[in-house]
């Protein structure tokens, strides 16, 4: 498996990591996990738990765009080292994005989001070249 596909795997696992982290916060906040109505329980969360829920949702959304970028690079057999660097930057940025969401660092989170977006645009650019 090449580096972009490894990065895709890591990116696909990020929402699950955020979900597990959010579940531990949810358990602490409510004293239990409501597995019958978890989304309703998440909707009642505040603070760190609510931010982790939002980070998880954002991670799913980012996964779609990153997947499209990887598909573009893989189907055109292009990219090389630039695609590899863009993939690594994207993964590191998305990990940082989730951490910033949890720690309530909104401005830094937004800046990191922009970095991850530029990384995906770079993937598409390498596919077009």
C-alpha positions as a Python dict, from the first residue, in 0.01 Angstrom:
ca = {
    (1, 'X'): (0, 0, 0),
    (2, 'X'): (142, 339, -92),
    (3, 'X'): (164, 644, 132),
    (4, 'X'): (-156, 820, 12),
    (5, 'X'): (-358, 505, 86),
    (6, 'X'): (-205, 476, 434),
    (7, 'X'): (-298, 840, 493),
    (8, 'X'): (-650, 766, 370),
    (9, 'X'): (-677, 481, 621),
    (10, 'X'): (-561, 705, 906),
    (11, 'X'): (-804, 977, 799),
    (12, 'X'): (-1088, 723, 784),
    (13, 'X'): (-1010, 617, 1142),
    (14, 'X'): (-999, 973, 1282),
    (15, 'X'): (-1379, 1011, 1320),
    (16, 'X'): (-1387, 686, 1519),
    (17, 'X'): (-1108, 810, 1747),
    (18, 'X'): (-1304, 1130, 1806),
    (19, 'X'): (-1621, 926, 1869),
    (20, 'X'): (-1450, 712, 2132),
    (21, 'X'): (-1302, 1020, 2297),
    (22, 'X'): (-1642, 1192, 2285),
    (23, 'X'): (-1811, 886, 2435),
    (24, 'X'): (-1579, 891, 2734),
    (25, 'X'): (-1661, 1259, 2789),
    (26, 'X'): (-2032, 1185, 2744),
    (27, 'X'): (-2013, 906, 3004),
    (28, 'X'): (-1846, 1141, 3252),
    (29, 'X'): (-2099, 1419, 3183),
    (30, 'X'): (-2414, 1206, 3211),
    (31, 'X'): (-2293, 916, 3424),
    (32, 'X'): (-2392, 666, 3154),
    (33, 'X'): (-2410, 619, 2779),
    (34, 'X'): (-2760, 616, 2635),
    (35, 'X'): (-2715, 360, 2361),
    (36, 'X'): (-3087, 368, 2279),
    (37, 'X'): (-3077, 740, 2188),
    (38, 'X'): (-2711, 843, 2159),
    (39, 'X'): (-2773, 1135, 1924),
    (40, 'X'): (-3025, 1287, 2160),
    (41, 'X'): (-2776, 1253, 2442),
    (42, 'X'): (-2504, 1412, 2228),
    (43, 'X'): (-2742, 1699, 2147),
    (44, 'X'): (-2767, 1775, 2521),
    (45, 'X'): (-2391, 1795, 2567),
    (46, 'X'): (-2204, 2116, 2631),
    (47, 'X'): (-1841, 2213, 2639),
    (48, 'X'): (-1579, 1958, 2543),
    (49, 'X'): (-1829, 1683, 2463),
    (50, 'X'): (-2022, 1903, 2223),
    (51, 'X'): (-1699, 2014, 2059),
    (52, 'X'): (-1586, 1653, 2015),
    (53, 'X'): (-1921, 1569, 1855),
    (54, 'X'): (-1872, 1862, 1615),
    (55, 'X'): (-1512, 1755, 1548),
    (56, 'X'): (-1631, 1406, 1463),
    (57, 'X'): (-1889, 1542, 1219),
    (58, 'X'): (-1627, 1766, 1060),
    (59, 'X'): (-1386, 1472, 1031),
    (60, 'X'): (-1647, 1274, 835),
    (61, 'X'): (-1699, 1571, 603),
    (62, 'X'): (-1325, 1617, 548),
    (63, 'X'): (-1286, 1247, 475),
    (64, 'X'): (-1509, 1279, 168),
    (65, 'X'): (-1301, 1555, 12),
    (66, 'X'): (-971, 1385, 97),
    (67, 'X'): (-1097, 1059, -52),
    (68, 'X'): (-1183, 1240, -374),
    (69, 'X'): (-833, 1388, -383),
    (70, 'X'): (-674, 1046, -330),
    (71, 'X'): (-892, 894, -603),
    (72, 'X'): (-789, 1172, -841),
    (73, 'X'): (-420, 1112, -770),
    (74, 'X'): (-448, 733, -785),
    (75, 'X'): (-652, 718, -1106),
    (76, 'X'): (-421, 954, -1291),
    (77, 'X'): (-109, 777, -1157),
    (78, 'X'): (32, 1117, -1074),
    (79, 'X'): (152, 1294, -768),
    (80, 'X'): (485, 1155, -661),
    (81, 'X'): (654, 1323, -369),
    (82, 'X'): (426, 1627, -379),
    (83, 'X'): (116, 1412, -332),
    (84, 'X'): (290, 1226, -48),
    (85, 'X'): (374, 1552, 128),
    (86, 'X'): (20, 1684, 78),
    (87, 'X'): (-122, 1363, 228),
    (88, 'X'): (104, 1382, 533),
    (89, 'X'): (23, 1751, 582),
    (90, 'X'): (-348, 1672, 555),
    (91, 'X'): (-333, 1392, 814),
    (92, 'X'): (-131, 1600, 1061),
    (93, 'X'): (-362, 1896, 1010),
    (94, 'X'): (-673, 1685, 1068),
    (95, 'X'): (-528, 1541, 1390),
    (96, 'X'): (-445, 1895, 1500),
    (97, 'X'): (-794, 2009, 1401),
    (98, 'X'): (-955, 1750, 1628),
    (99, 'X'): (-724, 1838, 1917),
    (100, 'X'): (-791, 2211, 1873),
    (101, 'X'): (-1166, 2143, 1867),
    (102, 'X'): (-1141, 1952, 2195),
    (103, 'X'): (-924, 2219, 2359),
    (104, 'X'): (-1149, 2503, 2240),
    (105, 'X'): (-880, 2674, 2031),
    (106, 'X'): (-1114, 2812, 1766),
    (107, 'X'): (-877, 3046, 1580),
    (108, 'X'): (-598, 2789, 1558),
    (109, 'X'): (-855, 2525, 1459),
    (110, 'X'): (-974, 2743, 1169),
    (111, 'X'): (-616, 2805, 1055),
    (112, 'X'): (-544, 2432, 1064),
    (113, 'X'): (-862, 2369, 868),
    (114, 'X'): (-729, 2600, 597),
    (115, 'X'): (-401, 2408, 591),
    (116, 'X'): (-587, 2080, 539),
    (117, 'X'): (-797, 2235, 262),
    (118, 'X'): (-485, 2359, 82),
    (119, 'X'): (-336, 2010, 113),
    (120, 'X'): (-640, 1858, -60),
    (121, 'X'): (-630, 2124, -331),
    (122, 'X'): (-265, 2034, -381),
    (123, 'X'): (-369, 1671, -436),
    (124, 'X'): (-611, 1777, -706),
    (125, 'X'): (-348, 2004, -861),
    (126, 'X'): (-99, 1716, -884),
    (127, 'X'): (-368, 1502, -1047),
    (128, 'X'): (-433, 1768, -1310),
    (129, 'X'): (-65, 1826, -1393),
}
